[in-house]
Amino acid sequence: MRPEFAFASTAAAIAAAAVFTLARAQSESLVSGPGVGLAREKCQVCHELGHITRSRLSREEWSDNLHRMRQRGAQFDDREFAILLDYLAAYYGRDPAPPPAPDTLAAGAQGGDAVAGLLQTHACSACHAPDKRLVGPSFREVAQRYAGDAGAPRRLAQRIRTGSQGVWGPVPMPPAAAISDAELATLVEWVLSQK
C-alpha cells in the first residue's frame, strides 16, 4: 500500500474512534436537572446510562419501566419514584426537553448535606445504608471494622475507586472511577466516622 493511502486510512480510523468515544461519553452522561443524581444512583446499579439516554419514552412508559424496576428489586420509595418519573419524562421523554435546571436533590436538598449529594451522585446509597445491610455492609459496619486502623483510609479509598470483591462477601463492589480525589477523601472520612 502506498504511504499516503496508509496515512489516510490510519487518520480515518483515529477520527472514527474519536467520534465513537465522544458519542459514547455523551450517551453515558445525563442531562443535569432535578433528579439526575437519583437517576444515576438508582438506575446505574443495573444499567449503563446509555440505556436511559437512548430511550425516548412517554411518561406512561417511563412509569411502567419504574414499576418493573421496583418489582425486580430496585429500592426507591414513592417520593423517589415521583422524582425519577418527573426527571425521565422531562429530559428523556418524547416531548422536547426543558432547559437544564440545577439538580436540587444531588446538590443537597436533604438539609444541605454535601455527603448526601456525593452518596447519590456516586450511587453509594444503592448498596449501602448508614446502619443496616443492603447489598453491601452498612457504613457503620465499615467504620467499626476499621476503627483504630491507621491504614484504613488508604485501603478504603482504593477499594472505592477500583472496586473490590470478597472483602464483605461474594457480591462485588463496582469501581467509582469517576470520583475526584477531593470527593473520595470526603467520603472516606465520613464513612470512617460512622460509629
Summary of the structure (lengths in Angstrom):
residues: 195
radius of gyration: 20.1
end to end distance: 67.7
largest distance: 68.8
contacts: 521
relative contact order: 0.11
helix: 54%
strand: 3%
